[in-house]
Amino acid sequence: MVEKIIQRIKDKIVVIQNPQGQTGTGIILDNRGIIVTNSHVVEGARDVGITTNAKKRFLARVLISNRKIDYAFLKCEGLDFPEFPVLSGRAEFLEGEDVIAIGHPLGLDFSVAKGIISSSRREVNDVWYIQTDVPINPGNSGGPLVDMHGEVIGINTWIVSNAQGLSFAVPATYLSDAYRQLPADSELAHLQYCISCGRLGKKDERFCTHCGDEHAVIELPQVLYVNTGVCHTCGCNNSPESKYCGKCGATLIRDSEVQDSAEESPASTESITCQACGTENTGNKYCSHCGTQLNTEQ
Protein backbone atom coordinates (compact mmCIF):
# COMPACT_ATOMS: atom_id res chain seq x y z
CA MET A 1 0.00 0.00 0.00
CA VAL A 2 2.68 2.52 1.02
CA GLU A 3 4.80 1.74 -2.03
CA LYS A 4 1.85 2.36 -4.37
CA ILE A 5 1.03 5.66 -2.69
CA ILE A 6 4.62 6.86 -3.06
CA GLN A 7 4.83 5.86 -6.71
CA ARG A 8 1.59 7.67 -7.47
CA ILE A 9 2.64 10.93 -5.84
CA LYS A 10 6.42 11.12 -6.27
CA ASP A 11 6.49 12.84 -9.69
CA LYS A 12 4.42 15.72 -8.31
CA ILE A 13 6.93 16.53 -5.56
CA VAL A 14 9.29 19.37 -6.50
CA VAL A 15 12.38 21.05 -5.08
CA ILE A 16 11.94 24.79 -4.59
CA GLN A 17 14.97 27.07 -4.84
CA ASN A 18 14.53 30.55 -3.43
CA PRO A 19 16.89 33.15 -4.97
CA GLN A 20 17.64 34.21 -1.37
CA GLY A 21 19.43 30.88 -0.91
CA GLN A 22 17.01 28.63 0.99
CA THR A 23 15.44 25.51 -0.47
CA GLY A 24 12.29 23.59 0.30
CA THR A 25 9.70 21.21 -1.09
CA GLY A 26 6.39 21.70 -2.87
CA ILE A 27 3.65 19.58 -4.38
CA ILE A 28 1.87 20.13 -7.70
CA LEU A 29 -1.91 20.17 -7.32
CA ASP A 30 -3.37 20.55 -10.82
CA ASN A 31 -2.74 21.02 -14.54
CA ARG A 32 -2.72 24.81 -14.12
CA GLY A 33 0.66 24.30 -12.48
CA ILE A 34 -0.49 25.34 -8.99
CA ILE A 35 2.03 24.30 -6.32
CA VAL A 36 1.60 24.50 -2.54
CA THR A 37 4.50 24.95 -0.14
CA ASN A 38 5.39 26.87 3.05
CA SER A 39 5.39 30.64 3.19
CA HIS A 40 8.87 30.68 4.74
CA VAL A 41 10.26 28.71 1.76
CA VAL A 42 9.45 31.60 -0.63
CA GLU A 43 10.11 34.44 1.82
CA GLY A 44 11.32 37.61 0.07
CA ALA A 45 10.81 36.26 -3.47
CA ARG A 46 8.29 36.81 -6.26
CA ASP A 47 9.70 33.99 -8.40
CA VAL A 48 11.46 30.78 -7.41
CA GLY A 49 13.18 27.95 -9.25
CA ILE A 50 11.46 24.57 -9.50
CA THR A 51 13.12 21.20 -10.13
CA THR A 52 10.90 18.19 -10.78
CA ASN A 53 11.61 14.56 -9.95
CA ALA A 54 12.59 14.14 -13.62
CA LYS A 55 15.28 16.84 -13.11
CA LYS A 56 13.48 19.37 -15.33
CA ARG A 57 13.80 22.97 -14.21
CA PHE A 58 11.16 25.69 -14.35
CA LEU A 59 10.44 29.13 -12.98
CA ALA A 60 7.39 29.48 -10.71
CA ARG A 61 5.55 32.67 -9.73
CA VAL A 62 4.45 33.21 -6.13
CA LEU A 63 0.70 33.86 -6.01
CA ILE A 64 -0.18 34.26 -2.33
CA SER A 65 1.64 33.75 0.96
CA ASN A 66 0.04 33.39 4.39
CA ARG A 67 2.81 33.94 6.90
CA LYS A 68 0.73 33.29 10.01
CA ILE A 69 -0.39 29.82 8.98
CA ASP A 70 2.76 29.30 6.85
CA TYR A 71 1.53 28.28 3.42
CA ALA A 72 2.02 29.70 -0.07
CA PHE A 73 0.72 28.94 -3.53
CA LEU A 74 2.84 29.18 -6.67
CA LYS A 75 2.06 28.91 -10.37
CA CYS A 76 4.40 27.19 -12.81
CA GLU A 77 3.85 26.89 -16.55
CA GLY A 78 4.76 23.72 -18.46
CA LEU A 79 3.92 21.05 -15.86
CA ASP A 80 1.90 18.26 -17.42
CA PHE A 81 0.75 15.12 -15.59
CA PRO A 82 -2.21 12.76 -16.11
CA GLU A 83 -3.35 12.89 -12.47
CA PHE A 84 -2.71 14.90 -9.34
CA PRO A 85 -2.77 14.43 -5.55
CA VAL A 86 -5.97 15.07 -3.65
CA LEU A 87 -6.10 17.66 -0.86
CA SER A 88 -8.00 15.89 1.88
CA GLY A 89 -11.19 17.54 3.04
CA ARG A 90 -11.36 15.86 6.42
CA ALA A 91 -10.72 17.83 9.58
CA GLU A 92 -10.65 14.93 12.05
CA PHE A 93 -7.67 12.64 12.51
CA LEU A 94 -6.85 9.75 14.81
CA GLU A 95 -3.89 9.67 17.17
CA GLY A 96 -1.74 6.73 16.09
CA GLU A 97 -2.81 6.99 12.45
CA ASP A 98 -0.02 6.12 9.98
CA VAL A 99 1.28 8.97 7.81
CA ILE A 100 4.04 9.54 5.25
CA ALA A 101 6.17 12.66 4.84
CA ILE A 102 7.89 13.29 1.50
CA GLY A 103 10.46 15.96 0.81
CA HIS A 104 14.03 16.91 -0.01
CA PRO A 105 15.81 17.17 3.37
CA LEU A 106 19.28 18.68 3.58
CA GLY A 107 19.71 18.59 -0.18
CA LEU A 108 18.96 14.86 -0.46
CA ASP A 109 16.57 14.47 -3.39
CA PHE A 110 13.26 12.78 -2.67
CA SER A 111 13.26 11.18 0.76
CA VAL A 112 10.33 9.37 2.36
CA ALA A 113 9.71 9.03 6.10
CA LYS A 114 6.89 7.19 7.85
CA GLY A 115 5.41 7.84 11.27
CA ILE A 116 2.19 8.35 13.16
CA ILE A 117 -0.04 11.24 14.19
CA SER A 118 0.89 12.11 17.77
CA SER A 119 -1.80 14.76 18.26
CA SER A 120 -4.62 15.45 15.84
CA ARG A 121 -5.01 19.06 16.91
CA ARG A 122 -2.17 21.06 18.44
CA GLU A 123 -2.97 24.77 18.68
CA VAL A 124 -0.13 27.31 18.59
CA ASN A 125 -0.76 31.08 18.30
CA ASP A 126 -4.38 30.52 17.21
CA VAL A 127 -3.35 28.14 14.41
CA TRP A 128 -3.91 24.41 14.71
CA TYR A 129 -1.44 21.86 13.43
CA ILE A 130 -1.18 18.10 13.03
CA GLN A 131 1.59 16.85 15.31
CA THR A 132 3.54 13.78 14.14
CA ASP A 133 6.67 11.86 15.07
CA VAL A 134 7.89 11.84 11.45
CA PRO A 135 11.57 12.95 11.16
CA ILE A 136 11.59 16.39 9.48
CA ASN A 137 14.75 18.27 8.47
CA PRO A 138 15.58 21.52 6.65
CA GLY A 139 14.47 21.09 3.03
CA ASN A 140 11.39 19.07 4.03
CA SER A 141 9.44 22.29 4.57
CA GLY A 142 6.42 22.47 2.28
CA GLY A 143 6.44 18.75 1.49
CA PRO A 144 3.21 16.76 1.78
CA LEU A 145 2.01 14.78 4.76
CA VAL A 146 0.06 11.89 3.24
CA ASP A 147 -2.39 9.43 4.80
CA MET A 148 -2.85 5.77 3.95
CA HIS A 149 -5.51 6.66 1.36
CA GLY A 150 -2.89 8.60 -0.59
CA GLU A 151 -4.50 11.96 0.18
CA VAL A 152 -2.53 15.03 1.23
CA ILE A 153 -3.69 15.84 4.77
CA GLY A 154 -1.18 18.65 5.32
CA ILE A 155 2.22 20.13 4.51
CA ASN A 156 5.17 19.75 6.87
CA THR A 157 6.05 23.07 8.43
CA TRP A 158 8.17 23.16 11.58
CA ILE A 159 9.78 21.11 14.33
CA VAL A 160 10.69 21.71 17.96
CA SER A 161 14.43 22.35 18.14
CA ASN A 162 16.55 20.14 20.39
CA ALA A 163 13.82 17.51 20.47
CA GLN A 164 13.03 14.29 18.63
CA GLY A 165 9.73 13.27 17.10
CA LEU A 166 8.01 16.64 17.47
CA SER A 167 7.04 17.65 13.94
CA PHE A 168 4.09 19.76 12.82
CA ALA A 169 2.10 20.11 9.61
CA VAL A 170 -0.43 22.68 8.35
CA PRO A 171 -3.73 20.78 7.90
CA ALA A 172 -5.12 20.53 4.38
CA THR A 173 -8.36 22.21 5.46
CA TYR A 174 -6.51 25.55 5.55
CA LEU A 175 -5.00 24.82 2.15
CA SER A 176 -8.23 23.70 0.49
CA ASP A 177 -10.06 26.91 1.36
CA ALA A 178 -7.23 29.10 0.01
CA TYR A 179 -6.80 26.90 -3.08
CA ARG A 180 -10.46 27.30 -4.06
CA GLN A 181 -10.15 31.09 -3.80
CA LEU A 182 -7.16 31.44 -6.14
CA PRO A 183 -7.89 33.74 -9.11
CA ALA A 184 -8.43 32.33 -12.59
CA ASP A 185 -5.53 32.53 -15.06
CA SER A 186 -7.27 35.40 -16.89
CA GLU A 187 -7.29 37.42 -13.66
CA LEU A 188 -3.70 36.57 -12.73
CA ALA A 189 -2.47 38.31 -15.87
CA HIS A 190 -3.53 41.63 -14.30
CA LEU A 191 -2.20 41.01 -10.79
CA GLN A 192 1.16 41.13 -9.06
CA TYR A 193 2.41 39.64 -5.80
CA CYS A 194 3.47 41.83 -2.89
CA ILE A 195 6.41 40.44 -0.90
CA SER A 196 5.45 42.67 2.05
CA CYS A 197 1.94 41.37 2.73
CA GLY A 198 1.85 38.21 0.61
CA ARG A 199 -1.26 39.21 -1.36
CA LEU A 200 -2.08 39.91 -4.98
CA GLY A 201 -2.73 43.48 -6.10
CA LYS A 202 -3.09 45.38 -9.35
CA LYS A 203 -0.31 44.90 -11.82
CA ASP A 204 2.04 47.79 -12.71
CA GLU A 205 1.10 49.70 -9.56
CA ARG A 206 4.05 51.21 -7.70
CA PHE A 207 2.47 50.60 -4.29
CA CYS A 208 0.60 47.55 -3.04
CA THR A 209 -3.16 48.06 -3.14
CA HIS A 210 -3.52 46.14 0.16
CA CYS A 211 -0.69 47.21 2.48
CA GLY A 212 0.57 50.35 0.73
CA ASP A 213 4.21 49.24 0.66
CA GLU A 214 6.22 50.09 -2.42
CA HIS A 215 6.85 47.12 -4.69
CA ALA A 216 10.57 46.39 -4.54
CA VAL A 217 12.45 45.76 -7.77
CA ILE A 218 13.81 42.23 -7.50
CA GLU A 219 16.36 40.94 -9.97
CA LEU A 220 16.61 37.17 -10.11
CA PRO A 221 19.92 35.39 -10.60
CA GLN A 222 20.30 34.68 -14.31
CA VAL A 223 20.66 30.98 -13.58
CA LEU A 224 16.98 30.94 -12.61
CA TYR A 225 15.21 32.65 -15.41
CA VAL A 226 16.98 33.79 -18.62
CA ASN A 227 16.82 31.39 -21.56
CA THR A 228 19.96 31.03 -23.72
CA GLY A 229 19.33 27.58 -25.15
CA VAL A 230 21.91 25.82 -22.95
CA CYS A 231 20.36 22.81 -21.19
CA HIS A 232 21.12 22.40 -17.47
CA THR A 233 20.07 18.76 -17.55
CA CYS A 234 22.15 17.30 -20.39
CA GLY A 235 24.44 20.21 -21.41
CA CYS A 236 23.18 20.30 -25.01
CA ASN A 237 23.27 23.57 -26.99
CA ASN A 238 19.91 24.61 -28.44
CA SER A 239 18.66 27.67 -30.26
CA PRO A 240 18.12 30.63 -27.86
CA GLU A 241 14.53 30.78 -29.12
CA SER A 242 13.85 27.18 -28.01
CA LYS A 243 11.71 26.68 -24.93
CA TYR A 244 12.69 23.05 -24.37
CA CYS A 245 15.83 21.02 -24.97
CA GLY A 246 15.67 19.09 -28.23
CA LYS A 247 17.80 16.30 -26.76
CA CYS A 248 16.23 15.57 -23.35
CA GLY A 249 13.07 17.74 -23.24
CA ALA A 250 14.09 19.82 -20.21
CA THR A 251 12.98 23.45 -19.86
CA LEU A 252 15.83 25.73 -20.94
CA ILE A 253 17.25 28.19 -18.42
CA ARG A 254 20.41 30.29 -18.75
CA ASP A 255 23.60 29.36 -16.96
CA SER A 256 26.75 30.95 -18.37
CA GLU A 257 28.93 28.57 -16.37
CA VAL A 258 27.75 25.48 -18.23
CA GLN A 259 27.78 27.04 -21.69
CA ASP A 260 31.52 26.61 -22.24
CA SER A 261 31.41 22.89 -21.47
CA ALA A 262 28.12 22.16 -23.22
CA GLU A 263 27.86 19.37 -25.74
CA GLU A 264 26.96 20.08 -29.32
CA SER A 265 23.41 19.49 -30.52
CA PRO A 266 22.64 16.13 -32.11
CA ALA A 267 24.29 15.80 -35.51
CA SER A 268 21.25 14.41 -37.30
CA THR A 269 19.71 16.67 -39.94
CA GLU A 270 16.42 14.79 -40.22
CA SER A 271 13.44 17.14 -40.07
CA ILE A 272 10.51 15.96 -37.93
CA THR A 273 7.16 17.68 -37.47
CA CYS A 274 5.94 17.77 -33.87
CA GLN A 275 2.67 15.86 -33.61
CA ALA A 276 1.51 18.15 -30.79
CA CYS A 277 2.15 21.68 -32.04
CA GLY A 278 3.30 21.28 -35.66
CA THR A 279 6.77 22.83 -35.18
CA GLU A 280 9.49 21.59 -37.52
CA ASN A 281 12.47 20.14 -35.61
CA THR A 282 15.86 19.11 -36.96
CA GLY A 283 18.01 16.61 -35.10
CA ASN A 284 15.82 16.71 -31.99
CA LYS A 285 14.33 13.96 -29.84
CA TYR A 286 11.94 16.46 -28.18
CA CYS A 287 10.13 19.44 -29.67
CA SER A 288 12.01 22.69 -29.05
CA HIS A 289 8.70 24.58 -28.81
CA CYS A 290 6.41 22.46 -26.61
CA GLY A 291 8.73 19.73 -25.23
CA THR A 292 6.73 16.81 -26.65
CA GLN A 293 8.76 13.67 -27.47
CA LEU A 294 8.93 13.43 -31.26
CA ASN A 295 7.79 10.45 -33.24
CA THR A 296 11.07 9.52 -34.95
CA GLU A 297 9.48 6.61 -36.80
CA GLN A 298 7.23 8.77 -38.96
N, C-alpha and C positions, 0 to 999 in steps of 0.2 A: 504493500500500500504506500509506504513512505517513498519508495523508489519511484513509483509511478507519479506521485505528486511532484517530486523534484524534477523529473524529466519533462513534465507538462509545463512547469513554470520557469525553468532555468533560463530559457532564451529571452525572457522578458525582464530579466534582472540586468541592470546596467551599472557601470561605474560612472560616478559623477566627479568631474574635475573642476573645481572652482578656480578661476584665475588668481584668487588671493592665495592659493597654495593648498588648501585643504581638499580632501577627497571624501566621498561617501558613496552610498548606494541608492538606487531608485528602482521603481518597478513600472513598466509600461502598462497602461490600463486599457487603451483602445486604439483603433486605427486612425484616430486624429493625431496620434503621437503624444497623448497626455501622459505625463510621468508624475508620480507622487514620491516625495522624499521629505527629509526634515528641513525646516526653515534654517537651522544653523549650518547646514551643508552648503546652502547658496548665499549665505550672509555676505552682503556688500557687492553682489554681482547681479547684472541684468541678464547675462548669458553665461552658460557653462558648457564645458565639453562633456560629451557622452561617448562611452565605449561600450558596445554590446558584447554579448558572450561570444559572438562570431568575430570579435576584434575589429568591427567596423566603427569608425569614428564619425560623430555628428556634432552639430552645435544646437543646443536647446535654449529656448527663451524662457525666462522666469515669468510666470503669469501672476501668481499671488503667493504671499508668504504670511503665515500666521505665527508670529514669534511667541505668543503666550502658550499656545498649544503645541507649537513646534512642528508644523507641517508646511509644505510648499508644493505647488503644482507647476510643472514645466510643460512646454510644448516643443516637440521635435519633429521636423519634417523628414520624410523618407523611411520611416519605420513601418514595416509591412509584415504582419503575422496573421495566420488563419484564425487564431483564437487568443483570448486574453484572460488573465486572472479575474476572479470575481471578488469584489469588495463585499465582505459579509455584512448583512444587515442586522445581525443579532446583537443584542446589547447585554445578554446574560451569558456568563461563562462559568465553568465548574472548576473549583480548585482541584488540582491533580490531573487536569485534562492535558493530553499530549499536544505539543506544539513544535513547529520547526521554524528556525530563524535562518535566513539566507542573506549573505552579504559578501563584502570584499574587505575583510579585516586586515589592517596593517599592511595593505598592499598585496595581500594574497588573493588572487582572483578566484571568485566563486567558492565560498566555503559554506558548508551546511552544519548547523548545530541543532540538536534535539533536546528538549527539556519538557517541563510541565508548567502549568499556570500555578503560581504560588498564592496569588491573591487576585480575585476577579475584578476588584474595584479598589484601587489605592488612590486616594485623593491627595493632591499636592497643589497648593496655591489655587484652589478652586478648579483644578483640572483633574479628571480622573484617568488613571492609567491601568493597564494590565501588567501586573507584576509576574515575572517568570524567573526561573533559575537557569535560563539559557545563557551560555557564555557570550558576552557581547564585548567587542573591542573597537577602538577607533577605526573607521572605515565601514563598520556595520551600520552606522547611522543612516536611517532612511530605508533600510532593507525590510522586506516583508516578514511579518510573523504569521505563519500559516497553520490552520488547524488540520485535522485528519480527514476533512472533506475536500481539502485543497483550496479552501477559500482564504483570502487575506483578511485576518481579523484585526490587524494593526500594523504599524511600522515601528521598528525598534528605535528608541530615542535616546535614553540615557541610562547610566548605571550609578550605583553608589560607590564612590572611590574607597579604596582600601577595604573592600569587602568582596566576598565571593557569592555568586548566585543571587545577586540583587539587580535584576535588569527590568527595564520598564519600556512599554510600548504604547503609542497613541492608538486608542481603539478606532476601528474602521468606521464607527458611527459618526465620529467627527469628520472623517475624510469623505464619507458618502454624501453628507449634506453639502459640503463645500464643492465637491465634484459636480453635483447636479446643478450648481449655480454658476459654473464657469460660462463665460460668454461664448457665443457661437463664433466660428472662424471669421465670418463676415464682420462681426463687431470688433474682434481682436485687431483687425487691420487698422482701426482708428484709435487704438488705446496703447498706452505705454506704462511700464512698471516703475513704481517709485521705490527706490532702495531704502528710503527713510521710513515709510509706513507699511510697505509691503502690499500696496493696493494698486489697481489699475486706474489710470486717469486718462484724460484726453491727450492724444498724440500731438507732438510738436508744441506743447505748452512749456514755457520756461519753468513754471512752478507747478507743483503737484496740486491737483484740484481737490484733494482730500486733506492733506496736512499742511500745505502751503510751502513746504521746503522746495528749494531750487533743485531741479534735476541736475545731478552731477554728470559731467562728461566723462565717460569711462571708456578707455581704450583697452581692448583685449589684446593679449599676446598674440602675435601673428600665427603662432603654432596652432591656435584654436580656431581661427576663422577665415583666413584668406586663402583662396584656392589658386594654386599655381599649376596643378596637374601632377605634382609629385605625390605618389601614394605612400602613406605612412605604413601600410600593412605589408606590401610586398616590394616597395622601392621602385616600382615601374614608373617611367616617365610617360605622361599623357599630355594631350593638348590642354593648355590653360583654360579653354572653354568647356572642357569635359566636367561633368558633375560627378561621375563615378569612374573608378579605375576599370580600364578595358581588360585587364588581366585577371584581377581577383574580385572586382565588383564593389570594393570599398568606397565610401564617400571620400572625396579628395579634399584635403586640407593642407595649407602651406606649412612647410618646415624647411627653411633654408639650409639647416644642418644636414638633412638627408639628401639634398638635391645633388651634391657633388658625388655621392657614392651610389646614386640610383642606377638601377639596371636600365637597359634600353628597352623600348617597347617591343612586343613580339614582332618577329621578322616577316611573318606572313603578310601577303598583300591581298588576300582573298577578301572581297567585299560581301558583307552579310547584312541583310535588312532585319532590324529588330522587329520581332513579331508583336511586341507590346506597343511601341510608339512610332515605328516606321523609320527610325533614324538609320542611315547607312553607316556601317562600321567596317573598318579595315584592320585586320590583324587582331581583333579583340575577341575575348571569350565572353565578356559582359558588355552590355550597351553603355556607351560613354554618356548617354543622355539620361536614361532612366534606371540603369543598373541591372536590368533584366538579363539573365543568362541567355546567350544567343544559341539558336538552333544551328549548329555547325554542320548538320547533315542535310540541310536543305539544298 
